[in-house]
Amino acid sequence: MNSVPLRRMTKSLMLAACFFAGVLLGAAPANAQSNGSDAEGYNIQLDLKPYSNQWIYLASYYGSIKTLADSAFLNKDSKGVLKGPKPLPQGVYIIASPSKTILVEVLVGKDQAFSVAADTTNIESTLKITGSPDNDQFFAYTSFIAPRARRAEMIRPQLDSAKGAQKETLEKEMAQLNKEIIDYRKEVMAKSPESLLAALFFVMQDVEIPSELMNPKTRKDTIAQYRYAKDHYWDGVDFMDGRLVRTPVFDNKLTRYLENWVSPEPDSIIYEYNWMIALGRNDEEMEKYLVGYFIDHYMYPKIMGQDKVFLHVYEKYVAGDKPKASWLNEKQIKIITERAYMVMANQLGAKGWDMELVDTAGKTRTLYSVNADYTIVSFWDVHCGKCKEDMPKLDTLYRTKWKGKGVKVYAVMVNESAKADWAPYIRKLSPDWIHVHQPEAVRKAEEKAGKPNFRQLYDMRSTPTIYLLDKEKRIIAKNISVNDVDKLLQQKMGTKN
């Protein structure tokens, strides 16, 4: 499905700021209902004045994006129907205007034959949904939370400037508003634990820390508090409930967990993925979402080395003649596979591949022939503006700090057509560097023989690309800045600026 840009109307009844972000704290756990529908197809009758002879859109949340699910043409009387032979995947859906502004958010659960009527010039007062128990429950909650959310919004700016008794009074009122909403959510989860609304509340809840762990005084106390919060982060959230995929809350909760509660080391993230997918593979929607999420987030990770997570998912779900991720199309598989082959050869801790390149005199100089405790490998282009900035900077650091201390530089000029400009430029740099390039004829011979090129083996997508290798040519760091090289060498050698 295609993503569609959606803008929110100011007077929408179900603002995400009110319902999904909330003011608020969490509630107690319960079991959520599995995805599915008892009815055949869906039939949503629309009466949305004053739109006429125009298209209205139905979209769903899918993780952090919104995807187009259907559209309906409203006749001259502002009536139309969203209809399909198969049930919609359950979750939170958006009915959007012809200009793709969000008119209203609705819950689509088991009962998918209902009607939506409203005068969109005053949607908050006129909206009426008939025939949907999920939305009856949803609207009861939004009616309850709306005045409390408005009051909370009034209190917040006052708290910033209030002092003494006034501040205490406002804090008590805010706490009472929170408590009322938390209690409402707890009641829904207790009375209707299998409802879609309850499933959303389970995801939205925060961990309630026991009183004895609230004010840690020692490191041991802090660790105990962290472990308790992490262990109970997912209380009540069912990873076999595919309905959660099509909400704006589950994706946010997962991202917060991985960024704030899980160590950034790839093996730690892989551990979390393994237990999540072990549960999620029991629900088709959740399985697709988790595989897609971990591929998308770790194919080009923000933190060095986390592409190992992407490779783990690739090998389990995409690699081979019959990938488990059978829902991926040919183009998607091709993109994922090509990316996997770009990173599998340069994982942190693995030996960098040897390169047989030639210097300005035409002499072959292999990477493995470089005898050094640390080797800086820099892929650069003599015509690259960033390279012209970074190479002299690297040269200065080398001359003033690392020369004669077991550090050498293997500089690969990647622009085959710029050989004439290469030799004059490198005269400005340290004569101790090993300057090499790959002749065009050699590159073409490699391609013809089907051999991987250093561009693939070292994931060289732009210039400059810099690696730091140890004595055995194992990769210490990759795709790093000149400043990062300097910091890493300081750490390794135990030196200071």
Salt bridges, closest charged atoms under 4 A:
ASP38 OD2 - LYS110 NZ 3.53
ASP47 OD1 - LYS49 NZ 2.96
ASP47 OD2 - LYS79 NZ 2.92
ASP77 OD2 - LYS76 NZ 3.52
GLU105 OE2 - ARG8 NH2 3.24
GLU124 OE2 - ARG150 NH1 3.73
GLU153 OE2 - ARG156 NH1 2.44
GLU168 OE2 - LYS172 NZ 3.48
GLU173 OE2 - ARG151 NE 2.64
GLU180 OE1 - ARG148 NE 2.71
ASP183 OD2 - LYS179 NZ 2.76
GLU187 OE2 - LYS191 NZ 2.71
GLU208 OE2 - LYS186 NZ 3.56
ASP235 OD2 - HIS232 ND1 2.76
ASP241 OD2 - ARG243 NH2 2.89
ASP267 OD1 - LYS308 NZ 2.79
GLU272 OE2 - LYS230 NZ 2.95
GLU284 OE2 - LYS288 NZ 3.34
GLU285 OE1 - ARG246 NH1 2.54
ASP307 OD2 - LYS478 NZ 2.77
GLU338 OE2 - LYS334 NZ 2.58
ASP359 OD2 - ARG365 NH1 3.58
ASP390 OD2 - LYS386 NZ 2.72
ASP395 OD2 - ARG399 NE 2.82
GLU416 OE2 - ARG443 NE 2.43
GLU416 OE2 - ARG455 NH2 3.83
ASP421 OD2 - HIS383 NE2 2.76
ASP432 OD2 - LYS403 NZ 3.01
GLU440 OE2 - LYS444 NZ 3.16
GLU447 OE2 - ARG443 NH1 2.77
ASP459 OD1 - ARG339 NH1 2.67
ASP459 OD1 - ARG461 NE 3.02
ASP470 OD2 - ARG474 NE 3.02
GLU472 OE1 - ARG474 NH2 3.36
ASP486 OD1 - LYS401 NZ 3.10
